[in-house]
Amino acid sequence: MIRYRGENLPVGCRIAVVANDALGNFVVVTPLMQMLRVKFRPSALHFYSGRKTQEIWSQSTFIDSGFVVDPENVSTTIEGSFEDYDLIFNMESADWAKRLTCLLASERSAICGPCFENDGDKQLPFDTSQEGLLASDPNWLDPNLQLRYPFLESHYIGEIFCRIAHLSGRVPKPEVISHAPNIEVPDVLISTSASLEEKLWPVEGWLTLTQWLRDRGYSVGVIGARPEDQKRFWFGAASEDAILMNGLAVDLRGKLTLPQVAGALAVAKLCVSLDNGVLHVATSVGTPSVGLYRFGFDRLWAQPAADLAPLAANKGTTVSSIETWRVLDAVERSVD
């Protein structure tokens, strides 16, 4: 295997993309896959991720074939998969992703992103180009990132992935498949769950927000995974339960496929969400949105979209410190 340095690829090249099994992670790599399609016109673009997001990535127009990864035993993933790749992009720093990238590579495969060398625990060195330095930079949250890497037009992680891949030009907005939902969509869709506890906003804030919306005549829906899955993979069930027990919203958890989630968000008047996959999908389909972020993470994860109002916690605090009045003010401006 060799490091990719922006070389041209042969006609009919084969490309693999490795990504974490999270909805937001899939959304932010869709600009990369769009640009790869346009530049190289590959005969095959394969996607390696997980089962939780399979129902949306398996229908993507950018992906020819997809493979479910078992992080506990990545060697089983390549059984029956296509291994003769010209180019492999891994956008994840986890050991399973670096090991999978190594296993997928042949001697001639060009590698972009973290990778183990020779199926061991030694890292494949990054190249010394500006793109390689960005790929290996441990501080993408640095507010001066664009000053250090002037070829970046934004701080958005979706663009960072594209530039690491030596792709130049306009970065397209994320794009996800969307299906019409089989329900009546409330005016406002909220998502209170997240992958980390420090991403959570207090129950009291959600209760105040939903009551405020109801008092002004807006219908509200809680969107997310089935309750049993939510408790297995995410935090935030207490807020969901409190909102629903108080009759402040309808329960849409687990009632929609991921493409239907995109379709429901596309027709909603507003989305209010923590920094999670729902928020990424909402901004991708053009829904006016208010997003709650940890300090500095709004720079990296907030899509550069005019209809997104990102609210970040103060330095040294968690999302729980974001004042309710700030959220209400952003919501009022977003629904006007």
QUIQUIGI-V755231 format. One record per residue. N is the residue number from 1. SS is DSSP state (2 for helix, 1 for strand, 0 for the rest). BURIAL is + if it has 24 or more other C-alpha atoms within 12 Angstrom, else -. Layout:
n | ss | burial
N | SS | BURIAL
N | SS | BURIAL
This chain:
n | ss | burial
1 | 0 | +
2 | 1 | +
3 | 1 | +
4 | 0 | +
5 | 0 | +
6 | 0 | +
7 | 0 | -
8 | 0 | -
9 | 0 | -
10 | 0 | -
11 | 0 | -
12 | 0 | -
13 | 0 | +
14 | 1 | +
15 | 1 | +
16 | 1 | +
17 | 1 | +
18 | 1 | +
19 | 0 | +
20 | 0 | +
21 | 0 | +
22 | 0 | +
23 | 2 | +
24 | 2 | +
25 | 2 | +
26 | 2 | +
27 | 2 | +
28 | 2 | +
29 | 2 | +
30 | 2 | +
31 | 2 | +
32 | 2 | +
33 | 2 | +
34 | 2 | +
35 | 2 | +
36 | 2 | +
37 | 2 | +
38 | 2 | -
39 | 2 | +
40 | 2 | +
41 | 0 | -
42 | 0 | +
43 | 0 | +
44 | 1 | +
45 | 1 | +
46 | 1 | +
47 | 1 | +
48 | 1 | +
49 | 1 | +
50 | 0 | +
51 | 0 | -
52 | 0 | +
53 | 0 | +
54 | 2 | +
55 | 2 | +
56 | 2 | +
57 | 2 | +
58 | 0 | +
59 | 0 | -
60 | 0 | +
61 | 0 | -
62 | 0 | +
63 | 0 | +
64 | 0 | +
65 | 1 | +
66 | 1 | +
67 | 1 | +
68 | 1 | +
69 | 0 | +
70 | 0 | -
71 | 0 | +
72 | 0 | -
73 | 0 | -
74 | 2 | +
75 | 2 | -
76 | 2 | -
77 | 0 | +
78 | 0 | +
79 | 0 | -
80 | 0 | -
81 | 0 | +
82 | 0 | +
83 | 0 | +
84 | 0 | +
85 | 0 | +
86 | 0 | +
87 | 1 | +
88 | 1 | +
89 | 1 | +
90 | 1 | +
91 | 0 | +
92 | 0 | +
93 | 0 | +
94 | 0 | -
95 | 2 | +
96 | 2 | +
97 | 2 | +
98 | 2 | +
99 | 2 | +
100 | 2 | +
101 | 2 | +
102 | 2 | +
103 | 2 | +
104 | 2 | +
105 | 0 | +
106 | 0 | -
107 | 0 | -
108 | 0 | -
109 | 0 | +
110 | 1 | +
111 | 1 | +
112 | 1 | +
113 | 1 | +
114 | 0 | +
115 | 0 | +
116 | 1 | +
117 | 0 | +
118 | 0 | -
119 | 0 | +
120 | 0 | -
121 | 0 | -
122 | 0 | -
123 | 1 | -
124 | 0 | +
125 | 0 | -
126 | 0 | +
127 | 0 | +
128 | 0 | -
129 | 0 | -
130 | 2 | +
131 | 2 | +
132 | 2 | +
133 | 2 | +
134 | 2 | +
135 | 2 | +
136 | 2 | +
137 | 0 | -
138 | 0 | -
139 | 0 | -
140 | 0 | +
141 | 0 | -
142 | 0 | -
143 | 0 | -
144 | 0 | -
145 | 2 | +
146 | 2 | +
147 | 2 | -
148 | 2 | -
149 | 0 | +
150 | 0 | -
151 | 0 | -
152 | 0 | +
153 | 0 | -
154 | 0 | +
155 | 0 | +
156 | 0 | +
157 | 2 | +
158 | 2 | +
159 | 2 | +
160 | 2 | +
161 | 2 | +
162 | 2 | +
163 | 2 | +
164 | 2 | +
165 | 0 | +
166 | 0 | +
167 | 0 | +
168 | 0 | +
169 | 0 | -
170 | 0 | -
171 | 0 | +
172 | 0 | +
173 | 0 | +
174 | 0 | +
175 | 0 | +
176 | 0 | +
177 | 0 | +
178 | 0 | +
179 | 0 | -
180 | 0 | -
181 | 0 | -
182 | 0 | -
183 | 0 | -
184 | 0 | -
185 | 0 | +
186 | 0 | +
187 | 0 | +
188 | 1 | +
189 | 1 | +
190 | 1 | +
191 | 1 | +
192 | 0 | +
193 | 0 | +
194 | 1 | +
195 | 0 | +
196 | 0 | -
197 | 2 | -
198 | 2 | +
199 | 2 | +
200 | 0 | +
201 | 0 | +
202 | 0 | +
203 | 2 | +
204 | 2 | -
205 | 2 | +
206 | 2 | +
207 | 2 | +
208 | 2 | +
209 | 2 | +
210 | 2 | +
211 | 2 | +
212 | 2 | +
213 | 2 | +
214 | 2 | -
215 | 2 | -
216 | 0 | -
217 | 0 | -
218 | 0 | +
219 | 0 | +
220 | 1 | +
221 | 1 | +
222 | 1 | +
223 | 0 | +
224 | 0 | +
225 | 0 | +
226 | 0 | +
227 | 2 | +
228 | 2 | -
229 | 2 | -
230 | 2 | +
231 | 2 | -
232 | 2 | -
233 | 2 | -
234 | 0 | +
235 | 1 | +
236 | 0 | +
237 | 2 | +
238 | 2 | +
239 | 2 | +
240 | 2 | +
241 | 2 | +
242 | 2 | +
243 | 2 | +
244 | 2 | +
245 | 2 | -
246 | 0 | -
247 | 0 | -
248 | 0 | +
249 | 0 | +
250 | 1 | +
251 | 1 | +
252 | 0 | +
253 | 0 | +
254 | 0 | -
255 | 0 | +
256 | 0 | +
257 | 0 | +
258 | 2 | +
259 | 2 | +
260 | 2 | +
261 | 2 | +
262 | 2 | +
263 | 2 | +
264 | 2 | +
265 | 2 | +
266 | 2 | +
267 | 2 | +
268 | 0 | +
269 | 0 | +
270 | 1 | +
271 | 1 | +
272 | 1 | +
273 | 1 | +
274 | 1 | +
275 | 0 | +
276 | 0 | +
277 | 2 | +
278 | 2 | +
279 | 2 | +
280 | 2 | +
281 | 2 | +
282 | 2 | +
283 | 2 | +
284 | 2 | +
285 | 0 | +
286 | 0 | +
287 | 0 | +
288 | 0 | +
289 | 1 | +
290 | 1 | +
291 | 1 | +
292 | 1 | +
293 | 1 | +
294 | 0 | +
295 | 0 | +
296 | 0 | +
297 | 2 | +
298 | 2 | +
299 | 2 | +
300 | 2 | +
301 | 2 | +
302 | 0 | +
303 | 0 | +
304 | 0 | +
305 | 0 | +
306 | 0 | -
307 | 0 | +
308 | 1 | +
309 | 1 | +
310 | 1 | +
311 | 1 | +
312 | 1 | +
313 | 0 | +
314 | 0 | -
315 | 0 | -
316 | 0 | -
317 | 0 | -
318 | 0 | +
319 | 2 | +
320 | 2 | +
321 | 2 | +
322 | 0 | +
323 | 0 | +
324 | 2 | +
325 | 2 | -
326 | 2 | -
327 | 2 | +
328 | 2 | +
329 | 2 | -
330 | 2 | +
331 | 2 | +
332 | 2 | +
333 | 2 | -
334 | 2 | +
335 | 2 | +
336 | 0 | -
